Amino acid sequence: MNIVIILIILLGGAIFTYFCGNRFASKAAILFSVAAAVFSVALYLKYGETGTINFSTGWISNPNITFSLKADGLAIAMVLLTTILLPVIILASLNREFKNEKLLYALIMFMAFAMTGAFLSSDALLYYVFWEMSLIPIYFIIVLWGNGEMAKRRKAAMTFFLFTFVGSLFMMGAIIYMYTKVGSFLLEDFYKANLNNTEQICIFLAFFLAYAIKIPIFPFHTWQANVYQKAPAVGTMLLAGLMSKMGAYSVMRWQIPTAPYAAQELRTVILILCIIGVVYGAIMALRQDDLKRFMAYASLSHVGFVAAGAYALTYDAMQGAVVLILAHGFGIVALFYSVDVIQHRTKTLSISKLGGLASGSPKFTVAFFLSILSSIGVPLTFNFIGEFTIMYGLYQVGMWYAIAIGTSLFLGALFMLRMFQQVMLGPRYEGSFFDLSKTETTVFGIIVLVLFFFGVYVKPVTDLVGSSLSEIVMYINR
């Protein structure tokens, strides 16, 4: 199977969606996003038969840049996450009214195209191009369809853009330096580069800044809460569910195998930052009254867990990180969609003004509660598999890492269940609150099914990424 087809579908879908006009834009976006998901599943099945699928063709001769794509198990897992969540996120927006829908859905499709390209790229400059392209649509989504005053939306969007762009410039510098060392931008050549210890540390830190901002890792998270608050629901789901995963994926794909010595030397410092982020996010979530800011800090706590798994440098921890990337992608979309449902009906995001929403909305109550159970890592949920495996991998590095990050799970359960009690139980909210529509039920149904199916049977995920992670660990230990 030619893996370029998925990129063509997403890019063609973005163009076709725009020229369909406002009336048919959402339908076109759904059609093309489902098509991309179908071809991604076909790619997964083909990988099971043949192994890694590559595509490469000449692009620019001087410097030597190729349009090179690599679909191994790790990349396919990320492509599946993107293309399966994409139609779910679009479906979640169908009951909402937007101005200029053709532009909104075209930007969503283009953003998915850019992220998928970044996941598949095996040429560093091509990867960088896709990485930067994904910033453009989310900037306009926040500015044009975000919450609050236009000036505040612009400030939030510009803050996010500048943070990520500046971090990416350091990554670009590292990529150019690597080209001077190996004579190409290919991933395999980066892995084989003969770098001294000082060079590795410089390259590692340059990549780290870009990824620490994107994930984000404490203390590079300061843009997150305000951006998530100002972004529209569809933008927040794209940011938290998909875009943040680009950073975590890239840590394992590009950063660690390129500079393994530096990864081992700086592991302790980075793991401490990750654990601080997990605890800090939980404490800050407890202090929030705005539901979107609450979820932003909850997400910060969860992605700190992911980053700790990636930087632990053990096979088990990285496997847990990949599992948690996928679980968090689906779970955080469900949580932000729950917030959107609440905001759409009550016209408020203030936790203190809500309460008793469970009365008369049994379907929403169950969907929201199941999403929370997965978020806090209750056994038989997708998140539990990832978190447990990460803690096991961290234990192999040092017992206290596992104890420190494991203790934070108590805080996660505390702030999530406390929020649910305040919003859904307690004194009755004075306004009207109706239960889920058929479309909303479908969105929650798909996500909850994924969260609990893979919580019971995670083998397809671990089998898919196993060989890719083994290769990464081999380069770490070379």
Stockholm file with secondary structure:
# STOCKHOLM 1.0

chainA/1-478         MNIVIILIILLGGAIFTYFCGNRFASKAAILFSVAAAVFSVALYLKYGETGTINFSTGWISNPNITFSLKADGLAIAMVLLTTILLPVIILASLNREFKNEKLLYALIMFMAFAMTGAFLSSDALLYYVFWEMSLIPIYFIIVLWGNGEMAKRRKAAMTFFLFTFVGSLFMMGAIIYMYTKVGSFLLEDFYKANLNNTEQICIFLAFFLAYAIKIPIFPFHTWQANVYQKAPAVGTMLLAGLMSKMGAYSVMRWQIPTAPYAAQELRTVILILCIIGVVYGAIMALRQDDLKRFMAYASLSHVGFVAAGAYALTYDAMQGAVVLILAHGFGIVALFYSVDVIQHRTKTLSISKLGGLASGSPKFTVAFFLSILSSIGVPLTFNFIGEFTIMYGLYQVGMWYAIAIGTSLFLGALFMLRMFQQVMLGPRYEGSFFDLSKTETTVFGIIVLVLFFFGVYVKPVTDLVGSSLSEIVMYINR
#=GR chainA/1-478 SS CCTHHHHHHHHHHHHHHHHTCTTTHHHHHHHHHHHHHHHHHHHHHHHHHHCCEEEEEEEETTTTEEEEEEECHHHHHHHHHHHHHHHHHHHHTTTSCCSSHHHHHHHHHHHHHHHHHHHHBCBHHHHHHHHHHTHHHHHHHHHHHCSSCHHHHHHHHHHHHHHHHHHHHHHHHHHHHHHHHHSSCBHHHHHTCCCCHHHHHHHHHHHHHHHHHHTTCTTSCTTHHHHHHHSCHHHHHHIIIIIHHHHHHHIIIIIHHHSHHHHHHHHHHHHHHHHHHHHHHHHHHHTCCBHHHHHHHHHHHHHHHHHHHHHTCSHHHHHHHHHHHHHHHHHHHHHHHHHHHHHHHHSCCBGGGCCCTTTTCHHHHHHHHHHHHHHTTCTTSHHHHHHHHHHHHHHHHCHHHHHHHHHHHHHHHHHHHHHHHHHHSSSCCSSCCCCCCHHHHHHHHHHHHHHHHHHHCCHHHHHHHHHHHHHHHHHHTC
#=GC SS_cons         CCTHHHHHHHHHHHHHHHHTCTTTHHHHHHHHHHHHHHHHHHHHHHHHHHCCEEEEEEEETTTTEEEEEEECHHHHHHHHHHHHHHHHHHHHTTTSCCSSHHHHHHHHHHHHHHHHHHHHBCBHHHHHHHHHHTHHHHHHHHHHHCSSCHHHHHHHHHHHHHHHHHHHHHHHHHHHHHHHHHSSCBHHHHHTCCCCHHHHHHHHHHHHHHHHHHTTCTTSCTTHHHHHHHSCHHHHHHIIIIIHHHHHHHIIIIIHHHSHHHHHHHHHHHHHHHHHHHHHHHHHHHTCCBHHHHHHHHHHHHHHHHHHHHHTCSHHHHHHHHHHHHHHHHHHHHHHHHHHHHHHHHSCCBGGGCCCTTTTCHHHHHHHHHHHHHHTTCTTSHHHHHHHHHHHHHHHHCHHHHHHHHHHHHHHHHHHHHHHHHHHSSSCCSSCCCCCCHHHHHHHHHHHHHHHHHHHCCHHHHHHHHHHHHHHHHHHTC
//
